Amino acid sequence: MKYRIKATHTFYAPTPDLERVLDDGFEPLEFDTEADALTEIERLDERVYYLGHNECARPTYEIFAANAA
């Protein structure tokens, strides 16, 4: 089974949250194990993150099975 990561970006009202599957610019990123996906989330959380326009916090990440996309 392969795993993917969904990022949820939160904005100030009235803009709704934006959910997106992390990709390499073309294809969704896939991981062989949940542990690999979790390692990627930890790496993302450790680096500097610059908020986008009207964004109010860092994105949150969720791991899901690739076949559930």
C-alpha positions in Angstrom: 0.0 0.0 0.0 1.2 3.5 -0.8 0.6 6.6 1.3 0.1 10.3 0.4 0.0 13.5 2.5 -2.8 16.0 2.4 -2.0 19.6 3.5 -4.7 21.8 4.8 -4.1 25.6 4.6 -6.2 27.8 6.9 -7.0 31.4 6.0 -8.7 34.3 7.7 -12.5 34.4 7.2 -14.3 34.4 4.9 -11.8 32.4 2.7 -12.4 28.7 3.1 -9.6 26.2 4.0 -7.7 24.9 1.1 -6.8 21.2 1.0 -4.2 19.8 -1.4 -2.3 16.6 -1.9 1.5 17.2 -1.8 3.2 16.7 -5.1 6.5 17.2 -6.9 5.0 19.7 -9.2 3.5 17.1 -11.5 2.6 13.9 -9.6 1.4 13.3 -6.0 4.2 12.3 -3.7 3.8 8.7 -2.6 5.5 6.9 0.3 5.9 3.2 0.8 5.1 3.3 4.6 3.3 5.6 7.0 6.6 6.1 8.8 8.1 7.5 5.6 5.2 9.9 5.2 5.5 10.9 8.9 9.2 11.6 8.4 8.3 13.9 5.5 5.7 15.7 7.7 8.3 16.2 10.4 10.8 17.6 7.8 8.1 20.0 6.6 7.3 21.2 10.1 11.0 21.8 10.9 11.7 24.2 8.0 10.8 27.8 7.8 7.3 28.4 6.4 6.2 31.8 5.0 2.5 32.4 5.2 0.7 33.1 1.9 -1.7 35.9 1.3 -4.5 35.9 3.9 -3.1 32.6 5.4 -3.2 32.6 9.2 -1.2 29.6 10.2 1.1 26.8 9.0 -0.6 24.0 7.1 -1.6 20.9 8.9 -0.8 17.5 7.4 -2.7 14.3 7.2 -1.5 10.9 5.9 -4.0 8.8 3.9 -3.8 5.7 1.7 -3.1 6.5 -1.9 -5.9 4.2 -3.1 -8.4 6.3 -1.0 -7.7 9.4 -3.1 
